[in-house]
Amino acid sequence: MSANVTVPPSDGGSPTGLPGDRVMRGTIARWASSTGWVDRDGLPIPETMLVIGYITVLRRWKEKRPEYISEHPLPDPDELNKAIPVAEWETGLDGKPRRPWNLTYVVYLVDLKTGALYTYAHDTYGAMQAYNALEEQIAVMRMLRGEHVFPIVHLEKRPWKSQTYGMQMRPHFQVVDWRASGGTPVISPTPTPQLTGPMAVTPPAASAPAAAPATSAATSAPATPPQSPILDAMKPVKPVTVAEAIADELPPWA
């Protein structure tokens, strides 16, 4: 898929993806297995952010500077690369000529506390996996809840297996919540209390120690998004139900 979500314009009105508009906005966000999520200066960036846009572009590095093609539909990068002599290709990290034009995956993120804008853009296989997973979740949620919903993500990492290098790590956008802006969002309803018969209360044994709260080392994302003036101006979105996820009603015995 090549979905494009509008982000703040830089030329007075055109959204990202239209001719003449720049791709990189705000602070550059980077990820590497050795550093984790950092900015261009190597400093840590906020772990939880709001995704306000995403797009695929073609990027070419020429004389250490990037060139972009962002107008969709994108041309075939193989055809563009065939028109450039190999002698003019940049040298990659492996010392070999590097394909000039590459499909690049771009995600726009906002700091929930300050409103600062970050742009993550990369053309690696790991970036593609992270982008596709995020895009699929957004597509499903917008199909069910409307076009005005945005994910809150926790910036993480995930393992994947490379046929060449074995197990590797890649960036990952773990969706922890959703917010709606504009339109008519679907709000999570307050459950109605259900009255039942009297319940027998069994007092705890005096000698029994209090049980420690259960924790999960595998879950690094926060249970709830942090307090934020940005989120205060947005509305929560009703989670997707199992019936919606399978596009059918559950059987009576479920």
Stockholm file with secondary structure:
# STOCKHOLM 1.0

chainA/1-254         MSANVTVPPSDGGSPTGLPGDRVMRGTIARWASSTGWVDRDGLPIPETMLVIGYITVLRRWKEKRPEYISEHPLPDPDELNKAIPVAEWETGLDGKPRRPWNLTYVVYLVDLKTGALYTYAHDTYGAMQAYNALEEQIAVMRMLRGEHVFPIVHLEKRPWKSQTYGMQMRPHFQVVDWRASGGTPVISPTPTPQLTGPMAVTPPAASAPAAAPATSAATSAPATPPQSPILDAMKPVKPVTVAEAIADELPPWA
#=GR chainA/1-254 SS CCCCCCCCCSSSSCCTTSTTCCSCCSEEEEEETTTEEEETTSCBCCSEEEEEEEEEEEEEEETTEEEEECSSSCCCHHHHHHTSCGGGSCBCTTSSBCCSEEEEEEEEEEETTTCCEEEEEECSHHHHHHHHHHHHHHHHHHHHHCTTEEEEEEEEEEEEEETTTEEEEEEEEEEEEEEECSSCCCCCCCCCCCCCSCCCCCCCCTTCCCCCCCCCTTCCSCSSCCCCHHHHTSEECCCCCHHHHTTSCCCTTC
#=GC SS_cons         CCCCCCCCCSSSSCCTTSTTCCSCCSEEEEEETTTEEEETTSCBCCSEEEEEEEEEEEEEEETTEEEEECSSSCCCHHHHHHTSCGGGSCBCTTSSBCCSEEEEEEEEEEETTTCCEEEEEECSHHHHHHHHHHHHHHHHHHHHHCTTEEEEEEEEEEEEEETTTEEEEEEEEEEEEEEECSSCCCCCCCCCCCCCSCCCCCCCCTTCCCCCCCCCTTCCSCSSCCCCHHHHTSEECCCCCHHHHTTSCCCTTC
//
